[in-house]
Amino acid sequence: MAPPNQLCLVLVIFLSVFSLSSLSTSAIIPKANVSLSIPSSELVENLCNSKAIPNRRFCLKALSTPEVIAAVDTTQLGTLIMKLGAANAKATLNVYNEIIKKPGSPQALEALNCCVEAYKYAILSFEMVSSESVEDPQTANYDVAVIGPEIANCEKELINAMVRAHRLLAGNRFMKYYVSMGYEITSTLELENPNEY
């Protein structure tokens, strides 16, 4: 078994190489200091300016794709947010799966496996919420909200196992942002259609 210092070195080298390569997915992992190239729609502005959104800049950048800007109503915007959340979760899951292949301590492996399960759950939930938001915004709201504790548990396990990898921490942070956007949009859908459900 490799000593912890060697594990850290292997993780640092892997993450350095990985961060230089591009992701093969269309997931959006924006940088906070990047200026917006596409003006946002009123729907996006309203969502990103909500008090429930912890990082307005991330929200505006993540939702600056032409497809999202063209969303005509809250339901369509919600569906697109869920697709972006699922894509981001898949990209982060790929990072976890690659790191698991490297030698490490049993504690680190256990923490990484916990996170793999959390991200599998997040992907399924985002995909399910995408269809539920049209039929039952209240259930969709709950289903997106329960992703948050899964990611928080993943973070806790990483901290306890002393796994410190920038890409993993960034992926977890971004996932929290997508959960907050998903929760806010499904809350809005509930308010827009109070008598239908």
N, C-alpha and C positions, 0 to 999 in steps of 0.2 A: 504494500500500500504506500502511495506517495505521501510524504510529509505535507502538512498544510501549506507551507511556503511554495512547494512545487505545484500544488493544486492552484494556488493563487496565480502563479506565474503562467501556468497553462491557460487558465481562464482569461488572464489579461491578454496573452498573445492571441488566443482564439477570438476574443471580442474585438481586438484591434483589427485583425484580418477581416472579421465578419463585418465590422462597421464600414470598412472600405469598399466592400462589395455591395452591389445593389440587391434589394429584396426582389424576389421573383413574383411578388404579389402586388396587387394594386392598393394595398393598405396605405392609409395616409398617416404618417408619423411626422407632423410638421415641427419645425423648429420655431421656438417662441420669438426669435428676432427677425423672422422673414416677413417682409412687407407683403401685403395682399396684392395680387395681380388682377383679380377679377372683383368688381364691386359686388357686395352681397345684396341679397334680396331683402325685402321688408320682413318676410317670414324668418329668415336667418338672423337678421338684426334683432328682432324681437326675442328670439330664443336666446341668442348669445348675450343679450343685455339683462337677462333674468338674474335675479339674486341667487337662484339655485345653481347657476353655472360658475364653478370656481375659477375658471381660466378663460376669460373672454377672448383673448388673443388666439388661444388654441382653438376654441370653438369657431371663430371666424375663419381661421386658416383651414381647419378640417372641412368646413362646409363651404369652401370656395370653389368647388368643382362646377363646371358648367351644368351638369345634370342636377346638382342640388340647387343651384341658383335658379334653374328653370322650374323648380317645384311650384305647383300652383295652389296647393293647400297644405294644411297641417298634416293630414294623413299621408300625403305623398312625401313630405319632408321627413316624417317619422319613419317611414319605410326605408328611405335612403340612409338615415342615421343608423338604423339597425344593420343595414348592409355594410356600412363603413365600420361599425363596431365589430361585426363578425370578421371582416377582413383584417382589421387591426389585431383581433384576438388570434387569428390564424397565423399572422406574421410573428407575433410574440411567441406563440406555441412552437413555431419552427425553431426559434432561438433556444427555447428550453430543451427541445428534443435534441438539438445539436450539442448542447452543453452536457446533457446527460450521458452522451456517448464517451465523454472524456473521463479518465480516472479521477476519483475523488473520494472523500470520506463518506462513510455510511450516513452520517447526519446530513451532509450536503445532498447526497443522492435522495434521501427521504424528502428533504425540503423541495428539491427540484421536481420529484414525482408528485408531490402535493400540488405544486403549481401547474404541472401538466394537466392534472385532473380539473383544477380550477378553470383553466383556459378551455378545456374541452367543454366544460359546463357553460362557460361564457359564450362560446360559439353556438352551441345548441340553443341557448336562451335567446341570444340576439336573433337567430334565424326564426325561432318560434314567435318571438315578439313581432317580428316583421309582418307576419300574417295575422296575428291576434289584434294588432293595433286597429285594424279596420273593423273587425267583428266585436271585439271586447276590450276597449282601452283600459278598463279597470284591471283586468287580469294581466294585460300587457304591462301596465304600470308596475304591478307587483313582481312580475317575472323579470323585468329589467332591474328592479331594485335589489333583488336577492343576488345579483351578480356581485355587487359591491362587497358583501361580507366574504364571499369566496376569494376575491382578490386580496382583501385585507388579511385573510388567514394565510394566503400564499406569502405575502410580505412578511408576516410574523414568523413563519417557518424559515424563510431565507435569513432573517435577522438572527434568529436563534441558532441557526447552523453556521452563522458567520459567512454566508455567501454574499459577496459584495461585487456585483457586476453591473456596470452602468446601463447596459442595454436592457437588462432584466428590470432594473428599477424604473427606467424610463417607460418600458412597456407597461408596467403596473400602473404608473402614474397616468399614462395616456388612457389606459383602460378605465380608470376611475373617471376621467373626463368624459369618455363615451357613455359610461353609465349615467353620469349626471345629465348629459344631453338627452339620453334616452328616457330617463325618468321625467325630465321636464316636458319633453314633447308628448309623452303619454298622459301626463297630468293635464296638459293643455287640451288634448283630445277628449279627456273625460269631461272637462268643463264645457267644451263646445257642443257636446252631445249628451246632456244630462238625462234626457227623457228616453233615450234610445236603449239604454242598457240597464 
